[in-house]
Amino acid sequence: MPVTRQLDHDPESCEEYGYGLGAPDGILLLRYRSSGGLTFGESRDDFLHQLYWSPDGVLATLHGSSIRFTGPGEAFWVRRAVSHEVRAGDRQTVYRICLREVPPALNALRAGPATIDDEAARLIETIARRTCDETTALTARRRILTGLAAPHTVPPSPDVHGTGFALTVARALSHDPADPTRLDEWAEHLRVSVKTLQRDFVREFGMPYTRWRTRLRLRAARVLLDTHPVTKVAHKVGYASPSAFITAFTKEYGHTPGRHGGHAHRPPSTHAAP
């Protein structure tokens, strides 16, 4: 039988699901949602490998000395006992998957973004339900692990007629929202026309490149505002001045960054072995 419980520290934000606990192929999954931001980590000494994934926002991740963000179709992977920090914005859902086994495709990755395919993402949400039985969950676990891969570093072939180009750019920008590269420069790098790349953005994300980049920067800003001053956040997400950032943020969310309320909630460390 699966182990399912509501954690007491914040009834609004966390549910825990465990399947096959105590076995090497078990899985422990925690689903967080908080009215304020969420922060996991600092100096961690976990007994388990962990995967963080959010279906509705970016994650800011710290491993080493720099902050990076996960992009579309990505999660953050970290091996056991590797110090890290992961932050999410307000009203954002975060899944934290704890494992004993390292997915084969991530064997060389200590910590960093990993791609996650649509089926693996769907199955993560499936097993985070009280109606999910253990047999179904453990079968899903095997498929989740095969749906993870190291991030792609090679641009798609130019004969793909646009498919995948926008996603390549989106992932690169998500890792560094302050990247100033223009659409025409991305198109030249990928050896496609500006029109092809713009069309691919609209097809993939339902909006043109500049609008998508603005939304990315502002969503990334929401993750950082609970722990960083407005001036630093503006620079970190790519705005030339705090005033330009404040204007864009207010236009998008209807209030200034200074009124973006709440303090990041820090869930307790988890050492239970699946």
C-alpha positions as CSV (number, residue, x, y, z in Angstrom):
1,M,0.0,0.0,0.0
2,P,1.2,3.5,-0.7
3,V,2.1,5.8,2.2
4,T,0.3,9.1,2.0
5,R,0.2,11.8,4.6
6,Q,-0.5,15.5,4.9
7,L,2.5,17.2,6.5
8,D,1.7,19.2,9.7
9,H,4.2,22.1,9.3
10,D,2.1,23.8,6.7
11,P,-1.3,22.2,5.8
12,E,-1.6,24.4,2.8
13,S,1.6,23.5,1.2
14,C,2.7,19.9,1.3
15,E,1.4,16.3,0.7
16,E,3.7,13.3,0.9
17,Y,3.3,10.1,-1.2
18,G,5.5,7.0,-0.7
19,Y,5.5,3.8,-2.7
20,G,7.7,0.8,-2.1
21,L,9.4,2.5,0.8
22,G,12.4,0.6,2.0
23,A,13.1,-1.0,-1.4
24,P,15.8,0.1,-3.8
25,D,13.1,0.8,-6.5
26,G,10.8,2.8,-4.1
27,I,9.9,6.4,-4.6
28,L,9.0,9.2,-2.2
29,L,7.2,12.2,-3.7
30,L,6.3,15.5,-2.0
31,R,4.0,18.0,-3.6
32,Y,4.3,21.6,-2.3
33,R,2.1,24.6,-2.8
34,S,2.3,27.7,-0.7
35,S,0.8,31.1,-0.7
36,G,4.3,32.5,-0.4
37,G,7.5,31.5,-2.0
38,L,9.2,28.2,-1.3
39,T,12.9,27.6,-0.6
40,F,14.5,24.2,-0.4
41,G,18.0,23.5,0.9
42,E,21.0,25.7,1.6
43,S,23.6,23.3,2.9
44,R,21.9,19.9,2.5
45,D,23.1,16.4,3.4
46,D,20.4,14.3,2.0
47,F,20.5,10.5,1.9
48,L,18.5,10.4,-1.3
49,H,18.9,11.7,-4.9
50,Q,16.3,14.3,-5.6
51,L,14.5,15.7,-8.6
52,Y,12.6,19.0,-8.4
53,W,9.9,19.9,-11.0
54,S,7.3,22.5,-11.3
55,P,4.4,22.4,-13.9
56,D,3.5,26.0,-13.5
57,G,6.6,28.1,-13.1
58,V,10.3,28.4,-13.2
59,L,12.6,27.2,-10.4
60,A,15.7,29.2,-9.3
61,T,18.5,26.8,-8.5
62,L,21.8,27.3,-6.7
63,H,24.6,24.9,-7.0
64,G,28.1,26.4,-6.6
65,S,28.2,30.2,-6.8
66,S,25.6,31.1,-9.4
67,I,21.8,31.1,-9.6
68,R,20.3,29.5,-12.7
69,F,16.7,28.7,-13.7
70,T,15.0,25.7,-15.1
71,G,13.5,26.0,-18.5
72,P,10.4,24.6,-20.3
73,G,10.3,20.8,-20.1
74,E,13.1,20.8,-17.5
75,A,13.6,19.7,-13.9
76,F,16.5,20.1,-11.5
77,W,18.4,17.0,-10.6
78,V,20.8,16.7,-7.6
79,R,22.6,13.7,-6.3
80,R,22.6,12.7,-2.6
81,A,24.7,14.8,-0.3
82,V,25.3,17.6,-2.8
83,S,24.7,21.0,-1.3
84,H,22.1,23.0,-3.3
85,E,19.2,25.4,-3.0
86,V,16.0,25.5,-5.0
87,R,13.5,28.4,-4.9
88,A,9.9,28.7,-6.3
89,G,7.6,31.6,-6.5
90,D,4.3,32.3,-4.7
91,R,1.3,30.1,-5.5
92,Q,3.5,27.7,-7.4
93,T,3.4,23.9,-7.3
94,V,6.6,22.0,-6.8
95,Y,7.1,18.3,-6.9
96,R,10.2,16.9,-5.1
97,I,10.9,13.3,-6.0
98,C,13.3,11.3,-3.8
99,L,15.1,8.2,-5.2
100,R,17.8,5.8,-4.3
101,E,18.5,5.0,-8.0
102,V,20.2,7.4,-10.5
103,P,18.5,7.5,-13.8
104,P,20.9,6.1,-16.5
105,A,20.9,9.3,-18.6
106,L,21.9,11.4,-15.6
107,N,24.7,9.2,-14.4
108,A,27.3,11.9,-15.1
109,L,25.3,14.8,-13.6
110,R,25.9,15.7,-10.0
111,A,23.5,18.6,-10.0
112,G,21.8,20.6,-12.7
113,P,18.9,20.9,-15.1
114,A,17.6,17.8,-16.8
115,T,15.0,17.5,-19.5
116,I,11.8,15.8,-18.7
117,D,9.4,14.5,-21.4
118,D,5.7,15.1,-21.3
119,E,4.8,11.5,-20.3
120,A,7.2,11.5,-17.3
121,A,5.7,14.9,-16.2
122,R,2.2,13.5,-16.5
123,L,3.1,10.5,-14.5
124,I,4.6,12.6,-11.7
125,E,1.2,14.2,-11.3
126,T,-0.6,10.9,-11.5
127,I,1.2,9.3,-8.6
128,A,0.7,12.3,-6.4
129,R,-2.9,11.3,-6.0
130,R,-4.5,9.4,-3.1
131,T,-6.3,7.2,-5.6
132,C,-3.0,5.9,-7.1
133,D,-2.1,2.3,-6.1
134,E,1.4,1.1,-5.5
135,T,1.6,-1.2,-8.5
136,T,0.6,1.7,-10.8
137,A,3.0,4.1,-9.1
138,L,6.1,1.8,-9.3
139,T,5.4,1.1,-13.0
140,A,5.1,4.9,-13.5
141,R,8.4,5.4,-11.6
142,R,10.3,3.3,-14.1
143,R,8.8,5.4,-17.0
144,I,9.6,8.6,-15.2
145,L,13.3,7.7,-14.9
146,T,13.5,6.8,-18.6
147,G,11.9,10.2,-19.4
148,L,14.8,12.1,-17.9
149,A,17.8,13.2,-19.9
150,A,20.8,15.5,-19.7
151,P,20.1,18.9,-21.2
152,H,20.7,19.1,-25.0
153,T,23.7,21.3,-25.9
154,V,23.5,20.8,-29.7
155,P,21.0,22.9,-31.6
156,P,18.4,21.0,-33.7
157,S,19.3,20.3,-37.3
158,P,18.3,23.2,-39.6
159,D,16.3,20.8,-41.8
160,V,13.7,20.3,-39.1
161,H,11.8,23.3,-40.6
162,G,11.5,25.1,-37.3
163,T,10.3,22.4,-35.0
164,G,12.3,22.6,-31.7
165,F,14.1,25.8,-32.4
166,A,11.9,27.9,-30.1
167,L,12.3,25.3,-27.3
168,T,16.1,25.4,-27.7
169,V,16.1,29.2,-27.3
170,A,13.6,29.1,-24.5
171,R,15.7,26.7,-22.4
172,A,18.9,28.7,-23.0
173,L,17.1,31.9,-21.9
174,S,15.5,30.2,-18.9
175,H,18.9,29.3,-17.6
176,D,19.9,33.0,-17.8
177,P,16.9,35.4,-18.2
178,A,19.3,38.4,-18.4
179,D,20.7,37.0,-21.7
180,P,20.4,40.1,-24.1
181,T,20.6,38.0,-27.3
182,R,18.1,39.3,-29.9
183,L,15.7,37.2,-32.0
184,D,17.8,37.8,-35.1
185,E,20.9,36.7,-33.4
186,W,19.3,33.5,-32.2
187,A,18.1,32.9,-35.7
188,E,21.6,33.4,-37.1
189,H,23.0,31.0,-34.5
190,L,20.4,28.4,-35.4
191,R,20.8,29.0,-39.1
192,V,17.1,29.7,-39.7
193,S,15.2,32.8,-40.7
194,V,13.9,35.3,-38.2
195,K,10.4,34.6,-39.5
196,T,10.8,30.8,-39.0
197,L,12.0,31.3,-35.4
198,Q,9.2,33.8,-34.6
199,R,6.6,31.4,-36.1
200,D,8.0,28.6,-34.0
201,F,7.7,30.6,-30.8
202,V,4.0,31.4,-31.6
203,R,3.4,27.7,-32.4
204,E,5.2,26.4,-29.3
205,F,4.2,29.0,-26.7
206,G,1.3,30.9,-28.1
207,M,3.1,34.3,-28.2
208,P,6.1,36.0,-30.0
209,Y,9.6,35.9,-28.7
210,T,9.7,39.3,-27.0
211,R,6.5,38.7,-25.1
212,W,7.7,35.2,-24.0
213,R,11.0,36.7,-22.8
214,T,9.3,39.4,-20.8
215,R,7.0,36.8,-19.1
216,L,10.0,34.6,-18.4
217,R,11.9,37.5,-16.8
218,L,9.0,38.5,-14.6
219,R,8.2,34.9,-13.5
220,A,11.9,34.5,-12.6
221,A,11.7,37.8,-10.7
222,R,8.8,36.5,-8.6
223,V,11.0,33.6,-7.5
224,L,13.7,36.0,-6.2
225,L,11.8,38.9,-4.7
226,D,11.3,37.2,-1.3
227,T,15.0,37.0,-0.8
228,H,16.6,39.7,-2.9
229,P,16.1,43.5,-3.1
230,V,14.3,44.9,-6.2
231,T,17.4,46.5,-7.6
232,K,19.3,43.2,-7.6
233,V,16.4,41.3,-9.0
234,A,16.0,43.8,-11.9
235,H,19.6,43.3,-12.9
236,K,19.5,39.5,-12.4
237,V,16.6,39.0,-14.8
238,G,17.8,41.4,-17.5
239,Y,16.4,44.9,-16.9
240,A,18.7,47.9,-17.5
241,S,17.2,49.8,-14.6
242,P,15.0,49.2,-11.6
243,S,12.5,51.7,-13.0
244,A,12.1,49.7,-16.2
245,F,11.6,46.5,-14.2
246,I,9.1,48.1,-11.9
247,T,7.1,49.4,-14.8
248,A,7.0,46.0,-16.6
249,F,6.2,44.1,-13.3
250,T,3.4,46.5,-12.4
251,K,1.9,46.2,-15.9
252,E,1.9,42.4,-15.8
253,Y,0.7,41.8,-12.2
254,G,-1.1,45.0,-11.2
255,H,1.1,45.9,-8.3
256,T,4.7,46.9,-7.8
257,P,7.5,44.4,-6.9
258,G,7.8,46.0,-3.5
259,R,4.3,44.9,-2.7
260,H,4.9,41.3,-3.9
261,G,4.1,39.9,-0.5
262,G,5.1,36.9,1.6
263,H,8.3,35.4,2.8
264,A,9.7,32.2,1.3
265,H,8.6,29.2,3.2
266,R,11.4,26.7,3.9
267,P,10.2,23.1,4.1
268,P,12.0,20.8,6.5
269,S,14.7,18.4,5.2
270,T,13.7,14.9,4.2
271,H,15.9,12.0,5.1
272,A,13.4,9.1,4.8
273,A,14.5,6.4,2.5
274,P,12.2,5.2,-0.2
